[in-house]
């Protein structure tokens, strides 16, 4: 190899050694920036009321929250002190669901935590309230699930259970682990 070839090869190796660390560190810096952005809400709202309709144009649910944070990249909305009104059918009264915290996912599944209360607006409903510390509600098919201790109150009874599956539309409920039922005409 002549001097010109050795000089070009040496220059190439020198450039490679100078820029190699820059090429190796750039993608890592970009990736860490994206992960930090995902942990920040896209927007935050206070005292928000939102109304959502189904495909037929009927009222599906309304939500009021003290604060709301929307995380686009993670695919959920986080609420503080949410108050959901879930509309079942046009001929049925809605249900109100309250808690201290809530998370709504893009698939219309909401998880509510801390002092959760599901209340029927129907005067003659068999189940008046459901109270627990955690519950999942599918807003599309109006079903609920909890594997935590639950207190179910009706006009003449109180049921304690360690979980529940239910359908707000048909008002059919299944106790996962029944603990106690108390009947009293004066409740």
N, CA and C atoms as an extended XYZ file, in Angstrom:
561
Properties=species:S:1:pos:R:3:atomname:S:1:resname:S:1:resid:I:1 pbc="F F F"
N         0.836       -1.162        0.000 N   UNK     1
C         0.000        0.000        0.000 CA  UNK     1
C         0.894        1.243        0.000 C   UNK     1
N         0.555        2.227       -0.804 N   UNK     2
C         1.375        3.427       -0.899 CA  UNK     2
C         0.990        4.436        0.192 C   UNK     2
N         1.754        5.540        0.233 N   UNK     3
C         1.519        6.547        1.270 CA  UNK     3
C         0.150        7.178        1.166 C   UNK     3
N        -0.344        7.383        0.008 N   UNK     4
C        -1.662        7.986       -0.176 CA  UNK     4
C        -2.753        7.072        0.379 C   UNK     4
N        -2.672        5.791        0.129 N   UNK     5
C        -3.661        4.829        0.646 CA  UNK     5
C        -3.618        4.743        2.161 C   UNK     5
N        -2.394        4.758        2.736 N   UNK     6
C        -2.254        4.706        4.197 CA  UNK     6
C        -2.803        5.990        4.816 C   UNK     6
N        -2.561        7.130        4.189 N   UNK     7
C        -3.068        8.410        4.703 CA  UNK     7
C        -4.596        8.439        4.693 C   UNK     7
N        -5.201        7.973        3.630 N   UNK     8
C        -6.672        7.949        3.537 CA  UNK     8
C        -7.244        6.989        4.571 C   UNK     8
N        -6.625        5.838        4.731 N   UNK     9
C        -7.096        4.861        5.722 CA  UNK     9
C        -6.952        5.422        7.130 C   UNK     9
N        -5.834        6.101        7.417 N   UNK    10
C        -5.632        6.696        8.741 CA  UNK    10
C        -6.662        7.805        8.999 C   UNK    10
N        -6.919        8.627        7.996 N   UNK    11
C        -7.919        9.690        8.123 CA  UNK    11
C        -9.305        9.093        8.371 C   UNK    11
N        -9.638        8.038        7.666 N   UNK    12
C       -10.932        7.369        7.843 CA  UNK    12
C       -11.063        6.814        9.264 C   UNK    12
N       -10.016        6.155        9.776 N   UNK    13
C       -10.031        5.596       11.124 CA  UNK    13
C       -10.153        6.720       12.156 C   UNK    13
N        -9.463        7.832       11.939 N   UNK    14
C        -9.521        8.978       12.842 CA  UNK    14
C       -10.940        9.556       12.901 C   UNK    14
N       -11.570        9.751       11.755 N   UNK    15
C       -12.950       10.254       11.708 CA  UNK    15
C       -13.888        9.266       12.386 C   UNK    15
N       -13.693        7.998       12.151 N   UNK    16
C       -14.513        6.968       12.770 CA  UNK    16
C       -14.384        7.003       14.292 C   UNK    16
N       -13.178        7.141       14.800 N   UNK    17
C       -12.955        7.202       16.244 CA  UNK    17
C       -13.556        8.462       16.868 C   UNK    17
N       -13.530        9.579       16.162 N   UNK    18
C       -14.070       10.843       16.681 CA  UNK    18
C       -15.602       10.804       16.733 C   UNK    18
N       -16.257       10.304       15.685 N   UNK    19
C       -17.714       10.345       15.617 CA  UNK    19
C       -18.419        9.113       16.167 C   UNK    19
N       -17.705        8.046       16.432 N   UNK    20
C       -18.315        6.811       16.945 CA  UNK    20
C       -19.078        7.049       18.258 C   UNK    20
N       -18.505        7.716       19.262 N   UNK    21
C       -19.272        7.942       20.506 CA  UNK    21
C       -20.549        8.761       20.280 C   UNK    21
N       -20.506        9.711       19.376 N   UNK    22
C       -21.694       10.527       19.084 CA  UNK    22
C       -22.786        9.657       18.455 C   UNK    22
N       -22.430        8.810       17.524 N   UNK    23
C       -23.404        7.945       16.864 CA  UNK    23
C       -24.016        6.948       17.839 C   UNK    23
N       -23.220        6.470       18.786 N   UNK    24
C       -23.727        5.473       19.740 CA  UNK    24
C       -24.604        6.084       20.819 C   UNK    24
N       -24.401        7.332       21.187 N   UNK    25
C       -25.173        7.933       22.286 CA  UNK    25
C       -26.427        8.661       21.830 C   UNK    25
N       -26.552        9.073       20.599 N   UNK    26
C       -27.718        9.811       20.140 CA  UNK    26
C       -29.039        9.063       20.302 C   UNK    26
N       -29.175        7.810       19.854 N   UNK    27
C       -30.461        7.118       20.015 CA  UNK    27
C       -30.869        6.945       21.474 C   UNK    27
N       -29.929        6.737       22.374 N   UNK    28
C       -30.249        6.571       23.782 CA  UNK    28
C       -30.850        7.846       24.354 C   UNK    28
N       -30.303        9.003       23.988 N   UNK    29
C       -30.829       10.274       24.484 CA  UNK    29
C       -32.245       10.504       23.969 C   UNK    29
N       -32.533       10.150       22.742 N   UNK    30
C       -33.864       10.318       22.175 CA  UNK    30
C       -34.872        9.404       22.862 C   UNK    30
N       -34.477        8.166       23.140 N   UNK    31
C       -35.388        7.234       23.793 CA  UNK    31
C       -35.727        7.666       25.201 C   UNK    31
N       -34.759        8.156       25.970 N   UNK    32
C       -35.042        8.572       27.341 CA  UNK    32
C       -35.939        9.799       27.350 C   UNK    32
N       -35.823       10.675       26.355 N   UNK    33
C       -36.705       11.843       26.281 CA  UNK    33
C       -38.147       11.435       26.046 C   UNK    33
N       -38.399       10.413       25.199 N   UNK    34
C       -39.753        9.958       24.928 CA  UNK    34
C       -40.395        9.320       26.147 C   UNK    34
N       -39.639        8.571       26.942 N   UNK    35
C       -40.227        7.926       28.109 CA  UNK    35
C       -40.616        8.955       29.152 C   UNK    35
N       -39.865       10.035       29.280 N   UNK    36
C       -40.244       11.091       30.223 CA  UNK    36
C       -41.501       11.810       29.763 C   UNK    36
N       -41.675       11.996       28.463 N   UNK    37
C       -42.877       12.641       27.939 CA  UNK    37
C       -44.118       11.809       28.215 C   UNK    37
N       -44.005       10.490       28.188 N   UNK    38
C       -45.158        9.619       28.427 CA  UNK    38
C       -45.659        9.739       29.857 C   UNK    38
N       -44.773       10.095       30.785 N   UNK    39
C       -45.167       10.206       32.187 CA  UNK    39
C       -45.788       11.553       32.524 C   UNK    39
N       -45.779       12.468       31.574 N   UNK    40
C       -46.389       13.782       31.777 CA  UNK    40
C       -47.747       13.805       31.073 C   UNK    40
N       -48.780       14.348       31.725 N   UNK    41
C       -50.086       14.394       31.058 CA  UNK    41
C       -50.056       15.316       29.839 C   UNK    41
N       -50.799       14.924       28.806 N   UNK    42
C       -50.914       15.757       27.612 CA  UNK    42
C       -51.650       17.047       27.950 C   UNK    42
N       -52.658       16.933       28.829 N   UNK    43
C       -53.329       18.117       29.352 CA  UNK    43
C       -54.003       17.789       30.672 C   UNK    43
N       -54.259       18.825       31.442 N   UNK    44
C       -54.891       18.717       32.746 CA  UNK    44
C       -56.077       19.663       32.773 C   UNK    44
N       -57.178       19.222       33.408 N   UNK    45
C       -58.368       20.068       33.537 CA  UNK    45
C       -58.863       20.010       34.972 C   UNK    45
N       -59.490       21.070       35.399 N   UNK    46
C       -60.065       21.134       36.746 CA  UNK    46
C       -61.566       21.373       36.626 C   UNK    46
N       -62.330       20.752       37.533 N   UNK    47
C       -63.796       20.888       37.563 CA  UNK    47
C       -64.395       20.636       36.183 C   UNK    47
N       -64.051       19.498       35.630 N   UNK    48
C       -64.446       19.122       34.272 CA  UNK    48
C       -65.737       18.319       34.266 C   UNK    48
N       -66.619       18.622       33.351 N   UNK    49
C       -67.800       17.801       33.097 CA  UNK    49
C       -67.755       17.379       31.633 C   UNK    49
N       -67.859       16.067       31.390 N   UNK    50
C       -67.825       15.522       30.035 CA  UNK    50
C       -69.042       14.639       29.824 C   UNK    50
N       -69.663       14.745       28.659 N   UNK    51
C       -70.805       13.918       28.296 CA  UNK    51
C       -70.433       13.105       27.066 C   UNK    51
N       -70.655       11.778       27.137 N   UNK    52
C       -70.335       10.896       26.014 CA  UNK    52
C       -71.585       10.176       25.542 C   UNK    52
N       -71.690       10.008       24.227 N   UNK    53
C       -72.836        9.355       23.599 CA  UNK    53
C       -72.378        8.063       22.928 C   UNK    53
N       -73.301        7.108       22.774 N   UNK    54
C       -72.958        5.866       22.085 CA  UNK    54
C       -73.116        6.043       20.571 C   UNK    54
N       -72.934        4.957       19.800 N   UNK    55
C       -72.990        5.023       18.340 CA  UNK    55
C       -74.363        5.442       17.812 C   UNK    55
N       -75.420        5.128       18.565 N   UNK    56
C       -76.779        5.482       18.137 CA  UNK    56
C       -77.153        6.913       18.519 C   UNK    56
N       -76.272        7.606       19.233 N   UNK    57
C       -76.546        8.975       19.633 CA  UNK    57
C       -77.221        9.097       20.992 C   UNK    57
N       -77.429        7.979       21.681 N   UNK    58
C       -78.040        8.015       23.011 CA  UNK    58
C       -76.976        8.325       24.053 C   UNK    58
N       -77.401        8.961       25.122 N   UNK    59
C       -76.494        9.314       26.207 CA  UNK    59
C       -75.911        8.058       26.830 C   UNK    59
N       -74.594        7.945       26.892 N   UNK    60
C       -73.924        6.773       27.441 CA  UNK    60
C       -73.487        7.019       28.883 C   UNK    60
N       -72.717        8.075       29.103 N   UNK    61
C       -72.340        8.427       30.467 CA  UNK    61
C       -71.841        9.866       30.530 C   UNK    61
N       -71.912       10.410       31.726 N   UNK    62
C       -71.381       11.729       32.015 CA  UNK    62
C       -70.388       11.581       33.153 C   UNK    62
N       -69.385       12.429       33.152 N   UNK    63
C       -68.420       12.401       34.244 CA  UNK    63
C       -68.100       13.826       34.663 C   UNK    63
N       -68.073       14.018       35.970 N   UNK    64
C       -67.568       15.251       36.560 CA  UNK    64
C       -66.368       14.851       37.409 C   UNK    64
N       -65.314       15.637       37.367 N   UNK    65
C       -64.138       15.339       38.185 CA  UNK    65
C       -63.529       16.644       38.688 C   UNK    65
N       -62.994       16.551       39.891 N   UNK    66
C       -62.306       17.707       40.471 CA  UNK    66
C       -61.085       18.055       39.623 C   UNK    66
N       -60.279       17.036       39.278 N   UNK    67
C       -59.182       17.220       38.333 CA  UNK    67
C       -59.108       16.017       37.415 C   UNK    67
N       -58.595       16.255       36.199 N   UNK    68
C       -58.448       15.201       35.215 CA  UNK    68
C       -57.107       15.390       34.519 C   UNK    68
N       -56.370       14.286       34.345 N   UNK    69
C       -55.108       14.314       33.618 CA  UNK    69
C       -55.182       13.277       32.500 C   UNK    69
N       -54.932       13.718       31.264 N   UNK    70
C       -55.019       12.831       30.101 CA  UNK    70
C       -53.606       12.470       29.631 C   UNK    70
N       -53.311       11.153       29.620 N   UNK    71
C       -52.016       10.643       29.184 CA  UNK    71
C       -52.202        9.975       27.831 C   UNK    71
N       -51.914       10.707       26.754 N   UNK    72
C       -52.102       10.201       25.389 CA  UNK    72
C       -51.271        8.953       25.115 C   UNK    72
N       -49.978        9.007       25.391 N   UNK    73
C       -49.081        7.912       25.040 CA  UNK    73
C       -49.350        6.652       25.849 C   UNK    73
N       -49.829        6.791       27.073 N   UNK    74
C       -50.116        5.633       27.911 CA  UNK    74
C       -51.540        5.122       27.724 C   UNK    74
N       -52.426        5.915       27.146 N   UNK    75
C       -53.767        5.463       26.807 CA  UNK    75
C       -54.768        5.461       27.949 C   UNK    75
N       -54.678        6.440       28.857 N   UNK    76
C       -55.673        6.521       29.926 CA  UNK    76
C       -55.851        7.950       30.415 C   UNK    76
N       -56.954        8.146       31.142 N   UNK    77
C       -57.278        9.423       31.768 CA  UNK    77
C       -57.418        9.156       33.256 C   UNK    77
N       -56.775        9.982       34.065 N   UNK    78
C       -56.836        9.802       35.509 CA  UNK    78
C       -57.681       10.924       36.110 C   UNK    78
N       -58.595       10.540       37.037 N   UNK    79
C       -59.517       11.487       37.654 CA  UNK    79
C       -59.299       11.560       39.160 C   UNK    79
N       -59.523       12.729       39.715 N   UNK    80
C       -59.582       12.893       41.162 CA  UNK    80
C       -61.025       13.238       41.509 C   UNK    80
N       -61.585       12.489       42.437 N   UNK    81
C       -62.979       12.636       42.880 CA  UNK    81
C       -63.974       12.603       41.708 C   UNK    81
N       -63.940       11.523       40.915 N   UNK    82
C       -64.890       11.444       39.801 CA  UNK    82
C       -66.298       11.127       40.275 C   UNK    82
N       -67.260       11.632       39.523 N   UNK    83
C       -68.677       11.323       39.731 CA  UNK    83
C       -69.239       10.959       38.358 C   UNK    83
N       -69.412        9.648       38.143 N   UNK    84
C       -69.924        9.143       36.870 CA  UNK    84
C       -71.421        8.942       36.962 C   UNK    84
N       -72.124        9.323       35.917 N   UNK    85
C       -73.521        8.963       35.754 CA  UNK    85
C       -73.566        8.039       34.547 C   UNK    85
N       -73.937        6.767       34.791 N   UNK    86
C       -73.956        5.752       33.746 CA  UNK    86
C       -75.401        5.539       33.317 C   UNK    86
N       -75.698        5.814       32.045 N   UNK    87
C       -77.044        5.643       31.508 CA  UNK    87
C       -77.155        4.249       30.905 C   UNK    87
N       -78.178        3.506       31.355 N   UNK    88
C       -78.323        2.122       30.943 CA  UNK    88
C       -79.156        2.048       29.669 C   UNK    88
N       -80.449        2.280       29.768 N   UNK    89
C       -81.366        2.305       28.626 CA  UNK    89
C       -82.243        3.539       28.744 C   UNK    89
N       -82.929        3.879       27.659 N   UNK    90
C       -83.782        5.069       27.672 CA  UNK    90
C       -84.920        4.937       28.681 C   UNK    90
N       -85.402        3.704       28.925 N   UNK    91
C       -86.529        3.507       29.839 CA  UNK    91
C       -86.088        3.202       31.276 C   UNK    91
N       -84.768        3.209       31.558 N   UNK    92
C       -84.262        2.931       32.900 CA  UNK    92
C       -83.560        4.155       33.462 C   UNK    92
N       -83.630        4.301       34.780 N   UNK    93
C       -82.923        5.387       35.447 CA  UNK    93
C       -81.425        5.107       35.448 C   UNK    93
N       -80.624        6.146       35.441 N   UNK    94
C       -79.172        5.949       35.434 CA  UNK    94
C       -78.631        5.537       36.798 C   UNK    94
N       -77.369        5.170       36.816 N   UNK    95
C       -76.635        4.844       38.028 CA  UNK    95
C       -75.578        5.921       38.233 C   UNK    95
N       -75.309        6.266       39.490 N   UNK    96
C       -74.247        7.215       39.786 CA  UNK    96
C       -73.123        6.475       40.510 C   UNK    96
N       -71.899        6.692       40.053 N   UNK    97
C       -70.735        6.037       40.623 CA  UNK    97
C       -69.770        7.131       41.076 C   UNK    97
N       -69.385        7.095       42.357 N   UNK    98
C       -68.454        8.082       42.893 CA  UNK    98
C       -67.283        7.366       43.569 C   UNK    98
N       -66.147        8.045       43.632 N   UNK    99
C       -64.967        7.513       44.324 CA  UNK    99
C       -63.977        8.655       44.538 C   UNK    99
N       -62.885        8.346       45.202 N   UNK   100
C       -61.828        9.346       45.395 CA  UNK   100
C       -60.897        9.430       44.188 C   UNK   100
N       -60.682        8.283       43.508 N   UNK   101
C       -59.785        8.240       42.348 CA  UNK   101
C       -60.378        7.349       41.275 C   UNK   101
N       -60.063        7.659       40.034 N   UNK   102
C       -60.529        6.825       38.936 CA  UNK   102
C       -59.595        6.900       37.748 C   UNK   102
N       -59.569        5.814       36.961 N   UNK   103
C       -58.770        5.763       35.742 CA  UNK   103
C       -59.643        5.211       34.623 C   UNK   103
N       -59.786        5.974       33.551 N   UNK   104
C       -60.547        5.559       32.377 CA  UNK   104
C       -59.562        5.193       31.281 C   UNK   104
N       -59.667        3.951       30.781 N   UNK   105
C       -58.794        3.470       29.724 CA  UNK   105
C       -59.464        3.647       28.369 C   UNK   105
N       -58.660        3.594       27.294 N   UNK   106
C       -59.179        3.821       25.943 CA  UNK   106
C       -60.245        2.815       25.531 C   UNK   106
N       -60.305        1.651       26.168 N   UNK   107
C       -61.304        0.639       25.821 CA  UNK   107
C       -62.599        0.799       26.625 C   UNK   107
N       -62.842        1.983       27.191 N   UNK   108
C       -64.043        2.311       27.976 CA  UNK   108
C       -64.179        1.466       29.236 C   UNK   108
N       -63.065        1.085       29.809 N   UNK   109
C       -63.043        0.394       31.091 CA  UNK   109
C       -62.563        1.397       32.124 C   UNK   109
N       -63.348        1.560       33.188 N   UNK   110
C       -62.951        2.487       34.242 CA  UNK   110
C       -62.674        1.705       35.515 C   UNK   110
N       -61.590        2.044       36.175 N   UNK   111
C       -61.252        1.468       37.466 CA  UNK   111
C       -61.362        2.575       38.501 C   UNK   111
N       -62.172        2.328       39.529 N   UNK   112
C       -62.393        3.308       40.582 CA  UNK   112
C       -61.833        2.775       41.887 C   UNK   112
N       -61.201        3.660       42.655 N   UNK   113
C       -60.557        3.250       43.895 CA  UNK   113
C       -60.901        4.212       45.025 C   UNK   113
N       -60.917        3.669       46.244 N   UNK   114
C       -61.050        4.431       47.477 CA  UNK   114
C       -62.459        5.026       47.630 C   UNK   114
N       -63.197        4.435       48.533 N   UNK   115
C       -64.557        4.868       48.867 CA  UNK   115
C       -65.470        4.911       47.635 C   UNK   115
N       -65.528        3.791       46.929 N   UNK   116
C       -66.362        3.685       45.737 CA  UNK   116
C       -67.807        3.441       46.162 C   UNK   116
N       -68.721        4.168       45.538 N   UNK   117
C       -70.152        3.999       45.816 CA  UNK   117
C       -70.916        4.018       44.497 C   UNK   117
N       -71.647        2.925       44.239 N   UNK   118
C       -72.503        2.809       43.061 CA  UNK   118
C       -73.928        2.928       43.570 C   UNK   118
N       -74.669        3.921       43.059 N   UNK   119
C       -76.007        4.207       43.583 CA  UNK   119
C       -77.029        4.224       42.446 C   UNK   119
N       -78.161        3.567       42.686 N   UNK   120
C       -79.249        3.540       41.711 CA  UNK   120
C       -80.150        4.746       41.920 C   UNK   120
N       -80.591        5.355       40.822 N   UNK   121
C       -81.562        6.450       40.889 CA  UNK   121
C       -83.003        5.940       40.832 C   UNK   121
N       -83.180        4.626       40.646 N   UNK   122
C       -84.506        4.037       40.577 CA  UNK   122
C       -85.049        3.842       41.980 C   UNK   122
N       -86.233        4.368       42.251 N   UNK   123
C       -86.815        4.289       43.609 CA  UNK   123
C       -87.070        2.857       44.050 C   UNK   123
N       -87.572        2.002       43.157 N   UNK   124
C       -87.928        0.638       43.538 CA  UNK   124
C       -86.868       -0.384       43.116 C   UNK   124
N       -85.618        0.053       42.945 N   UNK   125
C       -84.541       -0.863       42.542 CA  UNK   125
C       -84.279       -1.883       43.643 C   UNK   125
N       -83.998       -3.117       43.244 N   UNK   126
C       -83.682       -4.175       44.196 CA  UNK   126
C       -82.389       -3.831       44.932 C   UNK   126
N       -81.356       -3.439       44.194 N   UNK   127
C       -80.089       -3.001       44.774 CA  UNK   127
C       -80.057       -1.480       44.727 C   UNK   127
N       -79.923       -0.853       45.896 N   UNK   128
C       -79.879        0.610       45.985 CA  UNK   128
C       -78.437        1.121       45.875 C   UNK   128
N       -77.516        0.491       46.629 N   UNK   129
C       -76.118        0.930       46.602 CA  UNK   129
C       -75.173       -0.268       46.673 C   UNK   129
N       -73.995       -0.060       46.115 N   UNK   130
C       -72.888       -1.011       46.211 CA  UNK   130
C       -71.690       -0.186       46.668 C   UNK   130
N       -71.068       -0.602       47.770 N   UNK   131
C       -69.927        0.138       48.309 CA  UNK   131
C       -68.719       -0.787       48.416 C   UNK   131
N       -67.551       -0.285       48.004 N   UNK   132
C       -66.309       -1.053       48.030 CA  UNK   132
C       -65.131       -0.091       47.940 C   UNK   132
N       -63.931       -0.619       47.978 N   UNK   133
C       -62.741        0.216       47.808 CA  UNK   133
C       -62.151        0.119       46.410 C   UNK   133
N       -62.638       -0.831       45.593 N   UNK   134
C       -62.147       -0.964       44.222 CA  UNK   134
C       -63.216       -1.628       43.368 C   UNK   134
N       -63.434       -1.077       42.162 N   UNK   135
C       -64.378       -1.689       41.226 CA  UNK   135
C       -63.972       -1.336       39.797 C   UNK   135
N       -64.231       -2.262       38.874 N   UNK   136
C       -64.043       -2.032       37.441 CA  UNK   136
C       -65.416       -1.989       36.801 C   UNK   136
N       -65.648       -1.016       35.937 N   UNK   137
C       -66.919       -0.916       35.215 CA  UNK   137
C       -66.622       -0.789       33.734 C   UNK   137
N       -67.246       -1.661       32.943 N   UNK   138
C       -67.161       -1.571       31.496 CA  UNK   138
C       -68.300       -0.662       31.047 C   UNK   138
N       -67.977        0.501       30.508 N   UNK   139
C       -68.990        1.485       30.147 CA  UNK   139
C       -69.727        1.116       28.865 C   UNK   139
N       -69.192        0.174       28.084 N   UNK   140
C       -69.877       -0.257       26.863 CA  UNK   140
C       -71.018       -1.221       27.169 C   UNK   140
N       -70.732       -2.286       27.941 N   UNK   141
C       -71.781       -3.270       28.228 CA  UNK   141
C       -72.382       -3.124       29.631 C   UNK   141
N       -71.966       -2.082       30.370 N   UNK   142
C       -72.539       -1.732       31.686 CA  UNK   142
C       -72.380       -2.863       32.710 C   UNK   142
N       -71.237       -3.540       32.674 N   UNK   143
C       -70.964       -4.583       33.661 CA  UNK   143
C       -69.941       -4.058       34.666 C   UNK   143
N       -69.961       -4.669       35.862 N   UNK   144
C       -69.022       -4.274       36.901 CA  UNK   144
C       -68.406       -5.501       37.538 C   UNK   144
N       -67.236       -5.300       38.142 N   UNK   145
C       -66.515       -6.389       38.795 CA  UNK   145
C       -65.672       -5.821       39.921 C   UNK   145
N       -65.660       -6.524       41.055 N   UNK   146
C       -64.761       -6.208       42.156 CA  UNK   146
C       -64.377       -7.491       42.863 C   UNK   146
N       -63.119       -7.596       43.248 N   UNK   147
C       -62.669       -8.737       44.049 CA  UNK   147
C       -62.333       -8.287       45.476 C   UNK   147
N       -62.783       -7.103       45.833 N   UNK   148
C       -62.578       -6.542       47.164 CA  UNK   148
C       -63.851       -6.693       47.997 C   UNK   148
N       -63.765       -6.527       49.329 N   UNK   149
C       -64.984       -6.574       50.157 CA  UNK   149
C       -66.021       -5.562       49.667 C   UNK   149
N       -67.272       -6.018       49.606 N   UNK   150
C       -68.361       -5.224       49.048 CA  UNK   150
C       -69.536       -5.247       50.024 C   UNK   150
N       -70.221       -4.104       50.165 N   UNK   151
C       -71.463       -4.017       50.924 CA  UNK   151
C       -72.551       -3.608       49.937 C   UNK   151
N       -73.580       -4.463       49.808 N   UNK   152
C       -74.686       -4.231       48.882 CA  UNK   152
C       -75.927       -3.961       49.714 C   UNK   152
N       -76.586       -2.830       49.449 N   UNK   153
C       -77.774       -2.452       50.215 CA  UNK   153
C       -78.991       -2.379       49.298 C   UNK   153
N       -80.091       -2.941       49.808 N   UNK   154
C       -81.376       -2.840       49.144 CA  UNK   154
C       -82.382       -2.256       50.121 C   UNK   154
N       -83.647       -2.272       49.755 N   UNK   155
C       -84.681       -1.700       50.614 CA  UNK   155
C       -84.814       -2.462       51.933 C   UNK   155
N       -84.632       -3.779       51.895 N   UNK   156
C       -84.851       -4.584       53.107 CA  UNK   156
C       -83.679       -5.504       53.449 C   UNK   156
N       -82.507       -5.268       52.882 N   UNK   157
C       -81.393       -6.177       53.144 CA  UNK   157
C       -80.050       -5.457       53.037 C   UNK   157
N       -79.042       -6.087       53.641 N   UNK   158
C       -77.649       -5.682       53.509 CA  UNK   158
C       -76.854       -6.962       53.277 C   UNK   158
N       -76.042       -7.002       52.222 N   UNK   159
C       -75.235       -8.168       51.884 CA  UNK   159
C       -73.766       -7.763       51.965 C   UNK   159
N       -72.989       -8.579       52.688 N   UNK   160
C       -71.535       -8.417       52.727 CA  UNK   160
C       -70.918       -9.547       51.923 C   UNK   160
N       -69.983       -9.178       51.046 N   UNK   161
C       -69.362      -10.157       50.167 CA  UNK   161
C       -67.907       -9.775       49.945 C   UNK   161
N       -67.120      -10.728       49.510 N   UNK   162
C       -65.727      -10.454       49.174 CA  UNK   162
C       -65.543      -10.366       47.666 C   UNK   162
N       -66.493       -9.782       46.984 N   UNK   163
C       -66.407       -9.580       45.550 CA  UNK   163
C       -67.774       -9.658       44.909 C   UNK   163
N       -67.875       -9.079       43.712 N   UNK   164
C       -69.145       -9.056       42.989 CA  UNK   164
C       -68.880       -8.963       41.497 C   UNK   164
N       -69.748       -9.602       40.729 N   UNK   165
C       -69.849       -9.418       39.284 CA  UNK   165
C       -71.285       -8.981       39.055 C   UNK   165
N       -71.495       -8.027       38.158 N   UNK   166
C       -72.858       -7.584       37.956 CA  UNK   166
C       -73.074       -6.921       36.619 C   UNK   166
N       -74.346       -6.782       36.286 N   UNK   167
C       -74.790       -6.134       35.062 CA  UNK   167
C       -75.784       -5.049       35.455 C   UNK   167
N       -75.435       -3.794       35.228 N   UNK   168
C       -76.304       -2.688       35.613 CA  UNK   168
C       -77.572       -2.634       34.759 C   UNK   168
N       -77.521       -3.124       33.527 N   UNK   169
C       -78.696       -3.111       32.656 CA  UNK   169
C       -79.751       -4.105       33.117 C   UNK   169
N       -79.353       -5.348       33.334 N   UNK   170
C       -80.305       -6.390       33.733 CA  UNK   170
C       -80.481       -6.455       35.245 C   UNK   170
N       -79.622       -5.759       35.989 N   UNK   171
C       -79.617       -5.776       37.446 CA  UNK   171
C       -79.481       -7.201       37.987 C   UNK   171
N       -78.613       -7.972       37.338 N   UNK   172
C       -78.264       -9.310       37.804 CA  UNK   172
C       -76.868       -9.245       38.404 C   UNK   172
N       -76.722       -9.803       39.610 N   UNK   173
C       -75.471       -9.726       40.338 CA  UNK   173
C       -75.069      -11.107       40.823 C   UNK   173
N       -73.768      -11.354       40.855 N   UNK   174
C       -73.233      -12.621       41.349 CA  UNK   174
C       -72.206      -12.302       42.427 C   UNK   174
N       -72.405      -12.876       43.610 N   UNK   175
C       -71.460      -12.683       44.693 CA  UNK   175
C       -70.310      -13.662       44.518 C   UNK   175
N       -69.093      -13.175       44.620 N   UNK   176
C       -67.936      -14.044       44.439 CA  UNK   176
C       -67.683      -14.877       45.692 C   UNK   176
N       -67.753      -14.265       46.849 N   UNK   177
C       -67.532      -14.973       48.112 CA  UNK   177
C       -68.463      -14.361       49.152 C   UNK   177
N       -69.685      -14.882       49.227 N   UNK   178
C       -70.704      -14.351       50.133 CA  UNK   178
C       -70.267      -14.505       51.578 C   UNK   178
N       -70.422      -13.450       52.378 N   UNK   179
C       -70.040      -13.479       53.780 CA  UNK   179
C       -71.275      -13.501       54.677 C   UNK   179
N       -72.189      -12.528       54.481 N   UNK   180
C       -73.346      -12.409       55.362 CA  UNK   180
C       -74.438      -11.605       54.672 C   UNK   180
N       -75.691      -11.994       54.941 N   UNK   181
C       -76.853      -11.232       54.499 CA  UNK   181
C       -77.743      -10.987       55.682 C   UNK   181
N       -78.213       -9.746       55.830 N   UNK   182
C       -79.128       -9.373       56.895 CA  UNK   182
C       -80.407       -8.838       56.270 C   UNK   182
N       -81.552       -9.473       56.606 N   UNK   183
C       -82.849       -9.008       56.125 CA  UNK   183
C       -83.524       -8.259       57.261 C   UNK   183
N       -84.129       -7.121       56.928 N   UNK   184
C       -84.859       -6.342       57.920 CA  UNK   184
C       -85.879       -5.474       57.201 C   UNK   184
N       -87.177       -5.661       57.503 N   UNK   185
C       -88.195       -4.862       56.820 CA  UNK   185
C       -88.077       -3.370       57.105 C   UNK   185
N       -87.409       -2.983       58.188 N   UNK   186
C       -87.327       -1.570       58.551 CA  UNK   186
C       -86.073       -0.860       58.083 C   UNK   186
N       -85.277       -1.481       57.231 N   UNK   187
C       -84.041       -0.833       56.784 CA  UNK   187
C       -84.283        0.383       55.962 C   UNK   187
